[in-house]
Amino acid sequence: MKAYQLRKLPDGLRPVVSELPLPEPGAGQVRVRLQAASMNYRDLLSLMDGGDHWDGCIPLSDGAGVIEAVGEGVDGWRTGDRVATSFFPHWVAGPYEMDYLATALGGESTDGVLAEAVLLPAHGVVAIPERLTAAQAATLPCAAVTAWQALVVRGGLTAQDTVLIQGTGGVAIFALQIATAIGAKSIVLSSSDEKLGRAAALGASHGINYRQVPDWHEAVRALTGGRGATHILELGGPGTFGRSLKSVAAGGHIAQIGVLTGFGPQENLISLQFANATIDGICVGSRKHLEDVIAFFEKHRIEPVIDRSFTFQEAPQAFDYLKSASHFGKVVIEF
C-alpha cells in the first residue's frame, strides 16, 4: 500500500509517499481501506515541530472508508461496512485518562490515516450513515467531536445561550452549526468579511472583523447588552485569551481548545473567579462522542462544510493550503 510518512529533509519535515506492506489484522482488529481523510491544525503543528521523533510517522487522525478485513474475535463488523476512525481509538466512553493521549491517531506514538489502509481496534471505528459521503464523514472525528464536547458535553449549551466563536476553521464552523441547530445565538470572529458573510448564511447572529475591531471584547459586550458571551470557543491561545476573559458572561464557560497564536503564558485568571465563570480544557473526545455527533447531525440534517478537496497525490499541497489559513470549514484529501 501507499502511505505518506513525515520525513526530515533539509528544509524541515515534509510528507513523503512510501510503499509499505499491507498490514494484516490481528485479533480484535479491522483493516480499513481509506477513501478520504481530513486535516486539522494539529497536523501543521507536527510539521512545525520539526523534531527527529516525527521522522517516519504517518500523519492525520481523521479518516473514513470501508472495512476490508476483519481479525479473529471481532463482533459487530463485517467486510464492506462504512466506518470513520475515532481520534482516540481506545477512549470508547466514560472519563478521559491520560494514557489515551499516546494512542491518538497521527501522533508521535501512533500512525495516522494518510495511507491507503490502516489497522485499527474494532472499538476504534464508528459506522457512518448512507447520507454522508466518505469525505464528509472524514471531517468529523476531531473537529466536530471537539466542538461537541466543548459546547454540549462540557458546556451544556441551550437555546438561551450566546456562543463566541473564534475563526472559521473546522472546529469553529462545526460549533456554529451545532449552536444553530440547538437555537443558540452565535458571534463569529474573523479577519475576512467574506467569511463572516458565509458564517451568517450558516446561522451566525453577528460577525466581528477583528482586524477592523481589535478590541473585539467590547463589541461582544455591546452585542450582548453588556452581559457577555455565555460560551466562548477559545481557539486562539495566548493572543486571544485576555479578550476572551473580558468577553465571558457571569457564570459563563470558556472552552480552551486552540493555540493558533502560538504557545506562551496565559492571562491572570482572577477575573474568571469574580465572574463565577469556568474554563474547561478540551482535547477532542471519545468514540461515544463521535457516535453522538453523527446522530445529532443526522437528526438535524447538518452537512459538514468542506472548503476544498485534494487527491491523495496532492497531499503535500493540501498541507500548504491548510497553512495558508484561507480555508472556511474543512480541508479533505480523497483517495
Buried (B, 14 or more C-beta within 10 A) or exposed (E): BBBBBBBBEEEEBBBBBBEBEEBEBEEBBBBBBBBBBBBBBBBBEBBEEEEEEBEEBBBBBBBBBBBBBBBEEBEEBEEEBBBBBBBBBBBBEEEBEEEBBEBBBBBEEBBBBBBBBBBBBBBBBBBBEEEBBBBBBBBBBBBBBBBBBBBBBBBEBEEEBBBBBBBBBBBBBBBBBBBBBBEBBBBBBBEBEEBBEBBBEBBBBBBBBBEEEEEBBBBBBEBBEEBBBBBBBBBBBBEBBBBBBBBBBEEBBBBBBBBBBEEEEEBEEEEBEEBEBBBBEBBBBBBBBBBBBBEBBEEEEBEBBBBBBBEBEBBBEBBEBBEEBEBBBBBBBBB
